[in-house]
Amino acid sequence: MDHLHIGWSQVSITPNRPVYNGGQIYPRISKYVHDPLYATALALDNGSFQAVLVSLDIMCVPPRRITDRIRNSLRDLEHFDPACISFSATHTHNSIQDKPFLFSQDALDFFGEDLLALPEKPEGLLEGEALNAFLIERVSQAIREALQSRKPGKIAVASDYAAVAFNRRPLFKESEGKIKTHMYGVCSQENFLGFEGASDHSVDMIFTFDPAGAITGVAVCVPCPSQVFELHSFLTADYWYYTRDAIRERLGAIPVLSLCGASGDQSPVDLVKISKSNVQELQAWSAQSGEVLRNFDMADLCHDIAARISDSVYRGYKKARLWIHASPVFCHRTATVRLPIRLVSEEEYLQAVATLKAEKASFSADHPLRGEDLVRIFEPMGIYSRYVQQNRSKYVDAPIHAWRINDMVIASCPFELFIDYAFRIKARAKAEQPVVLQMTDDYLDYLPTVQAILGGSYSSAPASTTCGPESGEILVEKMLALMDSLWVQ
């Protein structure tokens, strides 16, 4: 068959018990559910190629040992290859996590996990293997339902624009004329110079229809993490919760697959605007050491973002319904790219060890490290962990996917990818509508640019980057090659 078969499913991944929140250095436990979290799955099959795109309202894609268990749970399905599944995260910082810390186990073993303060565990805390089993069951259910609901349908793609993302790495002139980057820095200061990079306001869409032409679902890619509600202790899909409702108000009660485009240096919060009334709050926010109440209405901002995205989706829908295809060009390929990791020197390692030993000596089980202490040791813990990692292997394998739907080609990578890399890919790709997804099928930290490394700050330091600009150059070429291999002139 070359006629496209399409299936959808949406399953709640909202636990009914408290969980650790992921996304900040300091540990948090959810106190309530602000809005539900979902796993949404879109299954496509034309007889020659299959693909299942899964979107999770979560901080980052679970490790491969978890996604492999999800794939294995679906091997009983006939005529289906679980390797065609691709997992993506919306990157909310108020979702579920199986453990309290962002530190690697190597670093925890060195420092001593008993010296790190934890919030008091509430009764029924869902953590560890129990949380992983819950997530595996729910995500497997979403994929299975999407596959089992496949039926003949039609598809169309579209693109538009919505101002959602802002660069979150402002530049400041410091002593002796040096220019430094401070993530979430206070832009109302006299030494503020501008921003390290640009922003991408594109919105890319895939619309699906039944044979009669009625809309059955939409996938929407926005190059911005869902991080309006940060540094708080509850569960939320962030602006995507409001956006999905706003889209459904326009197009009906359809599933919405939320995809995060490349946006490793982006935020949905306009730092220039909020800096005037959030000087102290931004300083605390940048420290990432505890809850911060900023002086703006987070829900109101989410409503505004939802309105802008839903407007663009509706404009896209009006364009897309003029170009609906029952037998589109559809194909899917995967590859694994071996990339050099970012190395730390022997001197950096020894300095990190000295710092960690000094810190360790000043704390005990009765006097554990708390939020600000954890932030202080984050960099040396990361350097120590990287040194251990590079002595095991100086390379990491990055899974990438590429899908073609008519004039659209989507490519994915497992990094929080700085926007300049996506611009290079989009500009050079053969496809008329190239789309770049981040944080897909694994999590390999930020992938910063040369400018970001020079500027410093979190998201460009070794502790928060598995790879550096050298790997960025390789990744761009490999993603372009995979995308262009689907394109026939």
N, C-alpha and C positions, 0 to 999 in steps of 0.2 A: 504494500500500500504506500502511496505517497500522500494520501489525504491525511491531514494532521489530526491526531487524537489528543484531547486535552482533558486533564483532571485537576481538580482543586481540593484543598482541605485546609482547615484552620482549627487547631487544637490548643486549648489553654495549657500553658506551662506555669501557671500561677500556683505555687504551693499554698496549702491551707495551714501551714505552720511557719514560724519564724525561720529565716535563713541568713547566712552571711551575705551582705551586699558586696558586690565586686566593683572595682573601679578607682579606689583611693588607696593610698599607702597605709593609712591607719585602719584597723579592723572596725567593722560596723555590723550590727544585726538589725534586720528589718523589724520595725515596730507595727506596721500595718500595710495594707495594700491600697495604694493611691488609685491605681487602675490596673487592669489585667495585662498579663504578659502572654504572648502567643508564639506558637510555631506555625508558620504558614508555608504550604507546599504547593508548587505548580509542577505538574508532570506533563511533558511533551513527548510525542512519539509519532514518527511518520513511517515506521516500518524498517527504515534503514538506520535511524539514529534515535536515541532516547536521551532524555535529560530530566532530572528532577532538581529544581531550585528550591532550597529551603531557607527561609528567613527566620531568625530567632531573635526575640526581644531579650537580648542578653549582652553582657559586657564584651565577651569575645567567644569565638567558637571553642567548644570543648576540645581538649587534646585528642590526638588521633586514637588513643586507646579507647576513648568513649565513642567517637564517630565510627570506629571500626566495629564496635559492638552493635551500633545501630544498623550498619550495613549487614552484618552477619544475621541479625534478627529478621532480615527480609529475603534471605536466600531461598526460602521456600516458594517464593513467587515465580511462576513459570514465565519464561521468555523475558526475564528482566535481569539486567546486570547492575548490581548495587554500586559498581564503580562510577556509574553515571550520576550519582547523587552529589550535589554540591551544597555545602552548609555555609551560610553567611550570617553575620551578626549586625544588628542595628547599632550596637555600641552604646547602649544606655549604661550609665554609671550607677543605676539603682535597680539592679536585677539580682540574679541568684549566683552564688559561688559556693563551691564545695568546701572551701577552707578559708580561714580568716586573713591570710597574709598573701602579698604579692611576691614575697621573697622566694628564691629557689630553695630546694631542700638542701643543696650543698651549703648555702649560706646559713640556713637555719641550724644545720648540724654543727657548723663551726661556732656560731655565736651562742647557741643554746636556746632552744625554743621556750624553755621555762622562764627565761628572763624577759620575754615579751608579753606585755599586758594584754589581756583579752577582756572584752566586755562580759559582764555576767551572763552566763548562758540561761536563756529562759527555758521553761519546761517545753519539751517537744521540739527543740531545735532540730531542723532537718539539715544534716551536714554529711560530708564524706561520701561513702559508698551508697548510703540511703538516698541522698540527693541525686547522685549520678544515676541510680537505678530509676528514680522517678523521671528524670529528664530523658533517659533512653526510652522508657516506655511511652511517654507522651510524643516524643519526636518520631519514633517508629510508627506510632498510630497515625500521625499526620501524613507521613510518606505513604503508608499502606493505603490509607483512604484516598489520597490523591491518585495513586496508581489504579486502584480498583474502580474509581469513578471516571476513568478515561473514556471519552466517547468522541465521535467526529465533531469537529468544531472549526472555527475560523480565527484568524489572528491578524493584528495590525500593529505597527509601531509608530511612535511619534516622538518629537522632542520639543521642548519649550524652555522657558526660564522662570526662575523664582529666586529672589534674594533671600537666602537662608544662612549661608556660611559667611563667617568673617575670619580673617587670619588672627590667630591667638598668640602670635609671637612678635610683640612690639620691640622696636629697637630704641636704645637709650645711649646718649653720649655720656661716658663716664670720665674719670680723672685721666689726665694725660692724653685726652683726645680719643681714648679707646671707645669702640662701639660694641655694646653687648646686648644680647637678647634676654628678655625676662618674660617667660611664658605667663600670661595673665597679668602683665605689668600694668601699673597705673599710668594711663596715657595723659592724664591732666598735669603731670609733672613737667617742669620747664625743660628737662633734658630729653623729652620724648622726641624722636626723629621720624617715626613712621613704622612701617611693618616690613618684616623680613620677606614676605611673599604675597602672592595674589590670592584670589578666591575664585571658585568656579560656581556659577549660578545656573548651570544647566540642569534640566530635569528630563530624564529619559524614561519612556513608557512603553510597555507591552500590553495591549488590550486583547482579550480573548472574547469570542462570541459563540453562540450556539449556531446550528445550521440555518436558522431563520434570521440571524443577524442581531439577536438580543445579547447584550453584554453579559459576560459570565465572570469576569474578573479583570484585575489590572495589576501589573508589576510596575513599581515606581522607584527609580534610582535618584537619590539626592546626595550630592557630594558634601555631606555634613554629618558628623556623629550626633546622636540624640542625647544631648547633654545640657539641657536647660536646668533640670533638677539635679544639681550636683551637690555632693557633700552633705547629704541628708540620709536618714535611715528609714526608708520605706521602699516599696516596690512600684515601679512605674516604667511604662514604655516611652515616657517622655513625650516629645512633640509628635511622635508617630501615633500615639493614642488619639490625640486631637485631630491629627491629619486624616487618619483612616475614617473617623466619624464624618469629617468635613467632605471627604471624597464620596462617601456613601450618601450623604445628603443630596449630592449632585447626580450620582449615577445609579443609586439603588443599593440594596443590601448585598453587595458583592464582596468576595475576598480581595484583600489588598496585600500584595507581597512587597514588603518594605526593604529596599536595598540601599546599602551605604556605599556611595561612590568614594573614590580616593580623596582623603581629607585628613591626613595625619597631622597637619598644622592648622586645622580649622576648628571653629566653635560656632554654635548658633547664637552667641551673645556678642553684641557690638561693644567692644571694650572702650572705644572712643566715647560712645554715648553714656555708658554707665560709670565711667571713671570720675565724672564730676561729683557724684554723690556716693561713691563707694571707695574712697581712698583707703580707709582702714580695712574695709571688707575685702577689697582686692588683694591687699597685702596678706591677709589671713587665707584667702582663697589660694593664692599662689603658693603659700606654705604647705597646703594640702595636709594639715595635721589635725583637723577637727571640723565639726559642723560650723558652717558660716551662713548667717542670715544676711543676704544682700538686699540692697534697697531698690528692688523692683519686683513686680508681680510676675512670678514665674509662669503661672497658669495663663495670665494675660498674654505673655510673650508666646507661649505655645499656641494659643488661639490665633495670634497674628501669623505665625509661621504656617499653621494649618490652612488659613485662608489663602495665603500666597501660593502654597503648593497645590491646593485643590483648584484654585483658579487656573493654574498652569495645566493641571491634569484635564480639566474640562476643555480648555483650548486644544490640548492634544487630542482629546476624544473627538472633537468636531473635525479635526484634520484626519485622524486615523480612520474614521468610519467611511471615508471616501476611498480607502485603499485596503479593504479587507480581503484576505486571501484564505481559501480553504486548503490549497496545496502550495504553501510558501516554500522558498528555499530554506531548508532547516538542516543544520548539521552541528556536531559537537565533538570537540577533541580535547584531550588533556595531555599534560606534560609535567615532568618534574625537572626543576632547574637547580643545579648544584651551585651554591653561592658561597664565597668566602665570608667568614664571620669577621666582625670587627675585633681586632686583637688589642689587648692591653699589654703594656711592657712589664718587665720584671720589676722595675722601679715603682710603677704604679701599684703592682700587686703587693710589694713589700710595705708600701705606705698604707695601703688599705688594711693589711693585716695588723700593722702597728696601731692604726686608728681603732680598729675593732677590738683589739686586746685592751686598749686603754678604756674604751667605753664599757666593755664587758666587766672590767674590774670595779667600776663604779656602780654597778647594779646587782641586784640579787632577786631571788624569788619573792622576798618581802618588799623589795623596792624595784619593781619591773619598769621597763621602758614603756612610755606612753606615746601618744600621737606625735608630738614634736620631736621626741627622741628617735622614733622610728624614721621620721623624715630625715633627720640628721645622719643616720647611718645608712640610708638607702643607697647612696652612691658608693661608699666603700663596700657594702654588701654586694652590690652589683659587680664591682670590679673583681672582688674575690671570686664570685660565681663565674664570671667570664674567664678568669684565668684557669679555673678548674675545667670549664667547658673546652677551652682551646687546647688543653693538654690531652683531651679525649679525641677531638677532631677539630680541624680548622675550617670545616665546611658544614653547611646546613642545606637540607633539601627542601625546596619550596614548591608545593603543588600549584599549578596554574591550570585554569580551564578557559576555553573559548567556545562561544555559541554564536551561530549565525542565524538570524531570522530576516530574510530578504536583505535590505540595505543596512541592517543593524548587525554589528558584531560586538558581543560583550566579552570582556576578558577579566579574569579575577586573579587576585594574589593574596597571600596570607599576612601582609604587612599593614600597619597603619602608614599608608603611603602618602608622602608629602606631595602636594598638589602639582608641583612643577613636573614630576615624573609623568603624571597623568596627562598634562598638557603636551608633553613630548609625544606620548603614545597617540593621543587623539589627533595631533597635527600631522603625523606621519603615516597613520594607518590608511590602508586602501579603502576601507569601508566608508560609506557616506556618513553613517551614524555610529562612531565608535564609542563604547561605554567601558569604563574601568571601575571594577569593584575592588574594595579592600576587605581585609579581615575575613577571608573566605578559605575554608577547609583546613585551617590551622591558625596559630597565632605566633608570629615571629617578631613582635614588638614594632617600634617605629622604624621607618626607613627614611632617614633625613638626607638633605642635600648638603653640598659642600658649604653653602652659605650658613646652613643651620649648625654645622659642626663648628664653624668659626665663631658663630654667635653664642654658642653655649646654651645653658639652661636645660631643664627637663625636656625630654623628647628628642634631644640630640646627644645626650651623654651616654657613655657605655652601659650604664645600668638600665637604660630604657631602650637600647638599640642592639639587636642581635647582629645586624649588618650595617655597613656604612655606604657612602656614595659609590665606591667601587662596585659593590653589588647592585646598586641602583642602576648603574650604566648597563650592567649585564642583563638585569631583569627587564629593562625597557626593550632591549633588542630581542630577547627571547619571547616576550609577550607580543611584540609586533610580528615576529615570525609566525607564531601560532595563530594570531588573528588573520594575518594575510594568507595563511595556508588554506583558509576557508573561503577565500575570495577568488572568484574566477572572473577575469576581465572579459 
